[in-house]
Amino acid sequence: MGAARYVGRVGGLAIALGVGTAILTGQGLAYADDTDASPSASSSAETGPPASSTHGDTVTLDKRPVGKHRTTDGTTPADTVEGIVDRVAGERENADIERSESTDTDDADTEGSENADTEGADTEGNESADAEGADTEGNESADADSAPSRSSERRKHNGVTDERESTPPQQDSQLSTEAPDTIAVADPSAQQSSALSWLKSSQVVAGREAREVEAAPTTGSSLWTPPGALATDDSEVVAPTPPSTTLVGDLLASVNQVLNPDSSNDGTAPVGGSLSDLLLLAGARREMAQVQTLAIPPYSVEVAAGVIGGCVVGTTCTTPDGSTYTVIDDPSKGGKLTLDATTGAFRFLPYTAEQSTKGPSGVETFSVLVAQNTTFTTFVTGLPIIGATLIAPIIQILQQAHIFSGLIGTAERRQIDIDITALRGVAETPVAYTTFVTSWDKTQISVNFFPALATGAPDDGVPGAETIFNGPGLAQAGATDPNDPFVKAFRAFGYNVVTWDPRGEFASGGVLQLDSPQYEGQDVQQLISWVATQDGVELDDAATKDPRMGMVGVSYGGGIQLVTAASDPRVDAIAPGWAWNTLPDSLYPHNAFRTSYSALLLLGLVQTGARINPMIYGGILTGATLGILTPAQIQLLQNSGPGQTVRNINVPTLLFQGTVDVLFPLQQSILNMGYLAANPNVKLLWFCGGHGTCLPDQGNGDADSVWTLTETVKWMQHYVKDLGPADPNAFEWTDQNGDRWTSTVRPTADEFYDAESKVLPTLWNTGKTLPIIPIIGGSGPSPDVDLPYSLGDGSVATNAVSIDLNNPASGEANVVGAPHVVINYSGLGTSRHIYAQVVDKSTGLVVGNIVSPIPVTLNGRDQTVEIDLEDIAYTMTPHSELELQIFTTATPFLNLTQFGFVHIDSVEVSLPTTSKGSNQGPNPLPIAV
């Protein structure tokens, strides 16, 4: 039977469940002992079972009878349990066959006798029974003292009970005539022959006949009832008094309801006529539960939009019972799986070898745990900290074992087999897949390939589709979701899309070097060469492995575009977003360490298990604790990213930067555009977004996100596919009202700004002294942004010099650029910086959420500092309410070593304005391409 697999595998557990329950309810069963078999040992439940003995790693059990079987010195507990299962199966399945094989059918008495003989002789065909029936074969060294016990056990094994089973006195007398009190050690074969002769005796035959013809016990106990004792003659059978069952039935009903809520009865109906049945049921309990969980619909797999996906359960990925899904075995060949834990919907990128040019094939498998979700499991797994990390795995183990299923539900382990070859068909339909590409230093880079959904340009006459490389942000894996905005948009326009895990992150090998041209830059060059070998890729030049390609991505994925395009001429166009020029200018502006966001970046890398250049740890540690970086740490940052190599880029470049980006501020895009002065095809976008939060009254972040994606697609359509007109604008930006302004003049050109600002300079000379105490009265965190990101944003400071700024005399004034300040001051203390920001008093928000560090020297003498603050984009009117705040502490640049005081004597503020912009109104949502 199927349950035999479980009984054989967990024999000890099966005995504990079956036998232990019977002992609890008063039934006489076998138990473990730490001594050898003893003739005087009792098998009654009235005597407490002795503990098993353990010697080292070996557990020694006694040789007591177990149901209709018993162990010997040569029989292991597992063999015994397997024998139990085999015996039960044989009794049930072959009973009718045994009766039909009777050779004499003249009368019912003879037929019953022969059946009894057959049953008794059946032990000869069972090696385990032979060993148990003639114990001297298994242990020839046994002495005469142990022989009576073995003889008694043999009689019990064949249906005869001795005095230890409450045999009436008259039976004792009869049995003693059949089995002498003293048995000498004899030849094993002769002793076996004698035993077999005794089994065929008329007394034993009559006893077996009586057992079969007597009516079944009428007791309502759910447990095995010992058979009636054999009579001393051929006509009389004395049945034992049935035990009381009221308490037993009630107890079993309660236990059964808890341990087996799927039971079809109330727990009082009989479940078997022997101890063997109970042991079998104990082992089969988990099989019964699994059979019920297997009733859920089978999984489904399909190819949709060139991506393999499906449902763990059914075809619609709906589970009315609220099941949860957890991956317990990753894809067998290294594919990448994305699983929805609540619906069971999955997307799968099969693995293919690097040398393959036609994509994946064969079969790849993975396993998912489908678990019922109860009110209890929802509560305990939702507990903070320990719920998901500690309790959830334990719940999963118990669910698979079907323990406490009434409380926590059950679970099924489902294996999903993905036959990629069959899914692709004879035509080898392109599907998304993943592989590893070997880089220049043998580092394995994990790369994902999504085939185009539409054909390439219909008029270019070149086979294959153009390819877009989409780099991820820092601490983010390469996109494997076909619904990723970049992936979905470019595939729909007929591009293959390639994503990858950067060096040192996720599935890729190596050590992260922060987009270094010597490391990450060369990795991408190797990816370009690999893509040129794949089917379905349009090539500019097969000899140089030059695919027709463009690059997109933001943040870390923006920086790698500038690094790659500066060194690899095979790149045809790039659109880096939220990128940087040099990391020292971004993370260490004016020698002030950007504490909050640097720590967030490091924590993100640590959380994702990234392998980082150890010097990065040291830099963030000294920066966060002391507020400084060593020359070696500054050099490391200087070597990470594009820097001045941007001047080598001569391909069309679309830059976009966030007006509320507090990590890579707007100035970084100005630096990159300045280095691209000789490149005729460059455009810059400023939008409300980036590494920061676009708050209400700062613009329309949702509309701007669609706008930037649309502009990116248009850029690639023109410069990679040669479709559509060129964009005449060189610079576009959105202001706090959400209006989009366009200009044909670059903001790096002298003619972009008004010769005389439309806003007159603001002068302030009232004078004010500010104490320098970390955190107290300074800027940040922003009350409108969630922690921890609010630590990087500015807020209205209370311990500050606040200066109302002048407004334009009439009309609008586009302030686009960096406010310029001149500060006269003096002071004493350990601080090396004070800080400044522009605040919109009408909204209570810091413009751009950005704080600017200002270097100072506090030596008690009068000092003057002249500096440009961070760039802003704001449209002023005669009714605007802007003010400049100067303060001594800020959470974006938190430095706990700064103390002292500073006296601000006077301040002059100038705002740059431009008349080169044309208002296009607010960006609509969405924008059709």
NUKOLPA-507858 format. One record per residue (C-alpha): x negated, y, z negated; residue in one letter. Coordinates in steps of 0.1 Angstrom, whole numbers, plus 5000, padded with zeros to 4 digits. Layout:
% residues N
XYZA...
***
This chain:
% residues 929
500050005000M499050365005G498950424968A496150164964A493750424977R494450644947Y494550364922V491250224933G489650564933R490850684900V491350354882G490750494847G493150784853L495850544865A495550324834I495750634812A498950754829L500650414831G499450224800V499250534778G502850624783T503950274775A501950274742I503550604733L506950454737T506250134717G505549884745Q502749624740G499949684765L496249634768A493749894757Y490049964758A487549824733D483949884725D483249514717T483249184736D486448974739A487448834705S489748534700P491448704671S491949044687A495449154690S497049284721S500049434704S500749804704A501249774667E497449764662T495650084672G493450054702P489750074695P487650324714A485550224743S481850224738S479450434758T475850344763H474050614782G476050674814D477750324812T481150284796V481849924784T485449804782L486649494765D487849184783K491549224773R494449124795P495849404816V499349314827G499148984845K495349034850H492349054829R488749154834T485748924830T482048994826D481748994864G484849204871T484749584871T487649794859P488049924895A488249564907D490949484881T493049784891V492749694928E493749344919G496849474901I497849664933V497249364955D499249144932R502149374931V502149404969A501949034973G504748964948E507049214966R506249155002E505748775002N508448654977A510848555005D508048395025I506848194995E510348064990R510847975027S507547775026E508847535000S508447185013T511347014994D514847164996T516946864984D518047044952D517647394936A515647254907D512947104929T512747414951E512347644920G509647414907S507647424940E507947804941N506547814906A503747584917D503047814946T502848114923E500647944899G498347804925A498148134942D495448234918T493147984936E493248204966G492448514947N488748544938E489548774909S492148534896A489848244899D487248424879A489848504853E491648174854G488447974849A486248194829D483447954826T482648014863E482048374856G480048314824N478347964821E476648074789S479848094770A479747894737D482447664723A483647934699D484848144727S486447864746A489747864728P490348224734S489648184771R492047884772S494748084756S494148374780E494448134809R497848014796R499048374793K497748464827H500048194842N503148304823G502648124790V502448344758T500648244727D501348324691E499948674696R502948754717E505448654690S506048304703T508548114681P507047844658P508447564678Q506647684708Q503347694689D503747324681S504447234716Q501647444731L499247294706S499846954720T499147084755E495947274745A493747104718P492447314690D488847234699T487547224734I484047114741A481947284767V482547094799A481647104835D483247414851P484747224880S486246964857A487647224834Q489247414864Q490747084876S492247024842S493647374841A495247334875L496747004865S498247174834W499747444856L501647184876K502947014845S506746974841S506747214811Q505147494830V507247434861V510347444840A509247764824G508647934858R511947804870E513747954840A512048284845R513148314881E516748204876V517448404845E519148734849A517049054847A516749214813P519649444807T517649704788T517650054802G513950114794S512050274823S509050074812L508049704817W509749464794T507749154785P509348834799P511148584777G509048324759A508947984775L511047714759A509547394745T511547174767D512947184802D516447314793S516047584767E514747944771V514548174741V514748544752A513148814730P515249084714T515449384738P513849694722P515850004715S515850224746T517750544735T514750734723L512550594751V515050694778G515351054765D511551084761L510850954796L513551184811A511751484795S508251374805V509351284840N511051624844Q507751804836V505251584853L507351494883N509951764890P510551614925D511851294910S515151184925S516551054892N516951174857D513950974844G516050694828T516450464857A514150164858P510950214878V509649864878G509849524863G506149484853S503149674839L501649644874S504549854888D503850124862L500150134870L500950154907L503450434901L500850624880A498450614909G501050684935A502550984917R500251224936R500951044968E504651094963M504151464958A502051484989Q504551315010V506951595000Q504551875008T503851705042L507451785051A506352135061I506252195098P502952125116P500552405125Y500552575159S497752705181V497852925212E495853165233V497353515233A495653805250A492453605253G492253535216V492853195199I495353225171G498353045155G500152965124C499052725096V502752635092V505252625121G505252855151T506553175136T504253215106C507153245082T507353055049T510553115029P509152954998D506553224995G503453005001S499953145000T497053045022Y493453015014T490552895035V488752605018I486652475047D485052715070D485052645108P482952335114S480652485141K480252845128G483353015143G484853315127K488353285111L490753565101T493653435079L496653615066D496953495030A500753565029T501953445063T499453185073G498853355107A495253325118F492953445145R489953235155F486753305174L485052965182P481352935182Y479252885214T475552835219A473453135228E472352975260Q475952915272S477153145299T480753025302K481953065267G483052805242P484252445246S484952135225G486752105192V486252305161E488052245128T488752425096F490952365065S493452585048V495152525014L498852585016V500052654980A503452724966Q503653054949N505653054916T506453334892T503953204868F501053174894T501853524906T501553664871F498353484861V496453534893T497453904893G495753954859L492954214861P489354084866I489953724858I493153664878G491553634913A488053524903T488653274875L492253164872I493153134909A490552864917P491752664887I495352694898I494352564932Q492652264917I495752174896L498052234925Q496151984947Q496251734918A499951794914H499551864877I502152094861F503852124895S507052234880G505252544866L502552624892I503952444923G501952214945T499452254973A498452085005E495152085022R495752125059R493152065085Q493452275117I491852125148D491152375176I490652205210D489052495228I488552295260T492252205262A493352565253L491252715281R492452455306G491052365340V490752725350A488552795319E490553095308T488253345291P488753355253V487053555226A484153385209Y481153425186T477453325188T473953415176F471553605197V467853585189T466153925185S462654025192W461353905158D463353575159K466053725137T469553585144Q472153855152I475753745150S477653885180V481353855191N482553875227F486053975237F486953935274P488754215292A492554195294L492654365328A490454355359T487654605365G488054915388A489954775418P487854975443D484254905431D484054565448G481854425420V482854105402P483354115364G484354385340A482454665324E481454615288T481854835257I479554785227F481354875195N479054905165G480454885129P480055115100G477655055071L478754755049A481254655076Q481154345098A481454355135G485154365145A486754015149T490354155150D491754205185P493954475170N490954695159D491555035176P488455035197F488754665206V492354685216K492155005235A489154925256F490254565264R493554705276A491754935300F489754645315G486554635294Y484854345278N484154445242V481154325222V480854365184T478154245161W476954225125D473954455121P470654325109R470754225072G474554225069E477153955069F476353665093A473253825108S469753755095G466853995087G466654295064V468654605068L466554905079Q469255175083L469455195121D465655205125S464555225162P461954965155Q464454715141Y468154765147E467454955179G465554655194Q468254425182D470854595204V468554595233Q468354215230Q472254205228L472454395261I470154145278S472253855265W475554015277V474154045312A473953665313T477653605305Q480353525330D482853805336G480354085330V479854345357E476154415364L474354715377D471154515382D470954145376A467154145379A466754375349T469754225330K471554555333D475254535326P477654825334R478254935298M479055205273G478755235235M481355345209V481555345171G481455565141V479155635111S476455355111Y477955245145G477455605157G473855625147G472855305165I474255455198Q471855755196L468955525186V469655275215T470455535242A467155715234A465155415242S467055185267D467955325301P470555055308R473055235286V475455425309D477455635283A477855675246I480355825222A478855835187P481255945159G480456075124W476756015130A473656185117W470456325130N468156275100T469056105067L466956345046P469056635059D472256435050S471456265018L468856505005Y469756855017P467457125004H465956854981N469256804963A470256434961F473756354973R474356124943T477956024946S478155904983Y474655754982S475755534952A478955444971L476955335001L474655124980L477554964961L479254884994G476054705006L475654514974V479254414973Q479054265008T475854085000G473654285024A469854225024R468454565020I464954715023N463854724986P462655084990M466255184995I467055064960Y464155264945G465255584964G468755574952I467655494916L465255784914T467656014932G470555934909A468555954876T466056234883L467656404913G464456374934I462956144961L459256054965T457456134997P457455765006A461255745001Q461756055022I459655905050Q461755585049L464855795054L463155995081Q462355675101N465955555098S468155705125G467655895157P465956225146G464156405174Q464356105197T467856235206V466156465231R465256155252N468956075258I470056165294N473255965296V476756125291P477256175254T480456255235L479856355199L482556395173F482256495137Q484656545108G485556885094T486056715060V483056485062D481156525030V478456265038L477356365073F478556725075P479256925107L475757045108Q474456705118Q476456725151S474957065157I471456925153L472156645177N473756875203M470757105200G468456825209Y470656745239L470257085254A468756945286A471456685291N474256835313P476956585302N477456645265V480656735246K481356785209L484556735190L485356855155W488356675139F489956645105C488456315093G485156145089G483556045056H486156235036G489956285032T491956515054C494456665029L497656845038P496957205047D493557105061Q494756975094G496556665109N494256365104G496556115121D497056325152A493256395153D492456025151S494555945181V493056255199W489456135193T490155785205L491855915236T488956145243E486555845239T488555625264V488655915289K484855965285W484155595293M486755585321Q484955865339H481255785332Y481455395331V484255315355K483955625376D487655705372L489256035364G487956395366P485156525345A486056725314D485257095318P485157165281N481957145261A483457195226F486757135210E487857165174W490957165151T491557405123D493357395090Q496757435108N496157135130G495757345161D493257235187R490857485202W488857435234T485757605247S483557565278T480557695258V478557475235R478357595198P474657575200T474557845227A473858205216D476858335236E479258125217F479458355187Y480658715185D477858965184A479759125156E481858905134S485558985133K485358965095V483259225078L480659105054P481659075017T479559244991L479659164953W477459314926N479459284894T476959034879G477758724858K475758484836T476558114840L475457834816P474057524832I475557214817I476056894837P479756834848I481157104825I483157364846G481657264879G483157144912S484556784917G485956544915P488856634937S492156574919P493856504953D491556214963V491355864947D488355754927L485555694935P485655894967Y486856194949S483456224933L482056334967G484556604972D484656954958G487357104936S488057454923V485357534897A486157704864T482557804853N481858004884A481358334901V484458384924S484258634951I487258724973D486258735010L487259005034N489958925061N489959035097P491559375102A494059245128S494858925147G493158595142E489558525136A488058175143N485458105117V483557825133V480157755118G478157815086A478858105062P475658295054H474958405018V472258625002V472058584964I470058784939N469658604906Y467458524876S467458264848G465757994828L466257624827G465357284842T467857314871S466457334907R469857404923H473057604920I476057534943Y478557714964A481857644982Q484657835001V488057794985V491457855001D493358014971K496757974989S496457594988T493957544959G491757344982L488057364990V487657435027V486357115042G486056965007N482357045011I479857164984V476557334995S473457304973P471357624969I467757584958P466757824930V463757894908T464557964872L461458104857N462958424841G462058644870R464358814896D464758594926Q466558614960T467758324981V469158345016E470858035030I473457905054D476157705037L477757395052E479757455084D483557505083I486357545109A489057785097Y491358035115T491658355094M494358615095T494858945077P496758755050H494258485043S493058415007E489558285009L487058314982E483358214977L482558024944Q479057994930I478657744901F475957544883T477057174885T478956954910A479756584910T478656534947P475156624936F475456514899L472156564881N472156504843L468756664839T469857014847Q470257254818F469657634812G471357944824F471458164855V472558524860H474058604894I473258974900D474759024935S476058834965V476558915002E478658685024V478858685062S481258465082L480458365119P483458405143T483958315180T486158445208S485258155231K488057935220G491457875236S494357755214N495957445228Q498457405200G498657105176P497556765188N500656555196P501056205181L500555995200P498756105230I499155905263A495955845282V
***
